[in-house]
Amino acid sequence: MEGKIYIWTGPVAALATTGLAFSLYFFTLAPGLTWANFGADGGELLATAVSNGVPHPPGYPLYILLLQGWLALWGAILPGSDLAWRGNLLSAIAAALSCGVTTLLVYRFLAPSRTYAWLYAILAGGMWCVAPLLWGQALITEVYAVHALLFALLAWATLDPSPLTVQQRSLRLGIVIGLGIAHHLTLLLLLPAVFYWLWQMPEHPLRRVRFWITFAVAILPGILLYLRIPWVAMQAPPINWGYANTLANFWWLVSGEAYRPYLAGLTVADLLPRLSQWAAVITEQYTPAGFALGMVGLYAFDQSRPRWRTFCLIWLTPVSLYTMAYNTVDSSIYLLPVIWLIALWIPEGCVLISEQVRRRATVSALLATVAAAALILTAIRLPDYALQRDDKAESYLAELNQTLVPGSVVFSSADAETFTLWYGAYGDGSLQVTAPDLILINAALFQFDWYRDLLADVYPQLPGVESRSIETILVASAAERPVFFTEVVYPAVQDHLTPVGSLWRYSVQP
């Protein structure tokens, strides 16, 4: 009987953590389209899924397929539900599942022989659940909640202490890594830690041919998902980054060539501010006290589990260096695997402190105290992190529907405005109703040959499109159609723009 209780305690703890996490996320979920939490990409991702297109690099083939199926499923279950809300719900479920996987992993790997293992594991999963960076991504349509689930599964496939054969472990790892590569390429940064762990295993799986044969077979289906991109691109959907109907364009997309400048130019003078930002993001997640507990836990592992300590350090180092080198306003989001790791250290910090003050507190009491403190902190943070009343993006979309007229040509540049336009035109379709024959041009993308080719194929009726000149297109369009700008951006001339709400109406006469 005791054996059965032990077997089921881990899954029950994982299920409880998943349920609690989903409850938090569901009741703080954004009700529709949102720009919160670096979530401007949501409009593009939703529009891409609906129009069967290709999103920004590297193309996210796994995520788009998941999103398409998810939107169709909930469209059948709740036909009147908001399209963006459905996408947000997918993130909530993926993030909650990552918390459940984390709890189960901790229960089986870090605390299998302790009488309070279930509390230890739930605390780790719960801390991860309420980390602001994950919480924020769980409420919006973005790729990072699914990324969190995949790297939690990667850790589970690597660290699971179950007696697996070499082929079984290789099969698990190959499937997860293949799907991870098909979703977000930063998963590759975690592989040095994975292969370190495998190299240190007594059975030496990396030295066995059958491991690599099984691994190659298992990873292949995930990698083959990238074939979706050229297949879809050849159909010339309106959202078609890279227009990957050629090998050169395909490589431009999947290699993220457009984003390489963000990785260049890091100087010694930049290093200290970036390091400071890294520390600020990490500390904010669990407060300085929680971070200190995590450091105590890492120290405890250093003394008792040096192999696990080394795995942790190899896991977090490439991700941290990449985040500091990648110079964008939202680069902190790449720290999710590091923040996840600290959540696993916090319970061990509680254990070490309890052992040092054994007469004053038991381990279970301190674990429960930290869990209660996390709940109180979450309640305090709730008004600032909940998105039920977030309507900035929805209000902007409503204004677009009121302002744009049939046949409009709209020039945009910034992500938030551009992706909202794409959502209205190709996602929920509202702009196609209020402004039929709408033509959307992104001035920032016009620098690329593939984008000029795409405009000619998608909008053959666009005046001046054959010239491949944005200045010519503007002049020709203004002579035949209503022209709007979302921002004062080239090729607009300030004297030719008249503000109309949040937009600018272009006219030849100043």
Order of alpha helices (4+ residues) and beta strands (2+ residues): alpha-alpha-alpha-alpha-alpha-alpha-alpha-alpha-alpha-alpha-alpha-alpha-alpha-alpha-alpha-alpha-alpha-beta-alpha-alpha-beta-alpha-alpha-beta-beta-beta
